Amino acid sequence: MRLSCVFPILTVPLLLLAGCRANQPAVPTNVDAIKTPAAASQQDTRPTIVCFGDSLTAGYGADDGQSYPDYLQRDLDAAGYHYRVVNEGISGNTTKDGLDRITDVLALHPTVVVLEFGGNDGLRGLKVETTRTNLARMIEILQASGTKVVLAGITLPPDYGPDYVNAFTANYPTLARKYSIPLLPFLLDHVYGVPGLMQRDNTHATNQGNAIVAKNVLPLVEPLLNK
């Protein structure tokens, strides 16, 4: 890839960064609350960046306006980029759900999509190959439309077994290399395990944590944009 942003996989603590635990609702109680209203979308003519994923993208448990896509919008504005960030995260989504929603994302004609899926697949013990196939298909569809893709990786708790966890985690660098796309190996880098940056479920970032997640994503998105 022109960007050479495929970083080595980080060694992360015992965690689940899937975006949904058993004590979390399978779907958000108010999906509309995490999406840009249609009227606002029609009035805003800036090129679009879509953050596409599960609860880690949706901002589960954070206050309104405090998801990582919200902070990414502020960071881009402050840096002088004129883009509109749209949050297309839905809690509980698997890669299959993401694939089913891909046409909704294409309808936004995004310039860049930050793709974050897979953790809920892992929680359900789905085949690693199925997760990889669904992610690959989403990347292919987005790239075929002319959209640039940034891939955000996650991992699973060690009690899922080293063979499964290692194979699951390896999906992300494998896909990044295959499709020559920037990779953030661990979405919650510098957030997980830091007091005040994670919620009590030890899975989702707090408001302050989401601000740091946005800064994790920003360096991968910036080279794909024009000022």
ABEGO torsion letter per residue (X at the ends): XAAGABBBBBBBBBBBBAGBBAABBABBABAAAABBBAAAAAABABBBBBBBBBAAAAGBGBBBGABAAAAAAAAAAAAGBBBBBBBABBBGBBAAAAAAAAAAAAAAGBABBBBBBGAAAAAAGBBAAAAAAAAAAAAAAAAAAGBBBBBBBBBBBAAAEAAAAAAAAAAAAAAAAAAGBBBBABAABGABGBBGABBAAGABBBAAAAAAAAAAAAAAAAAABBX
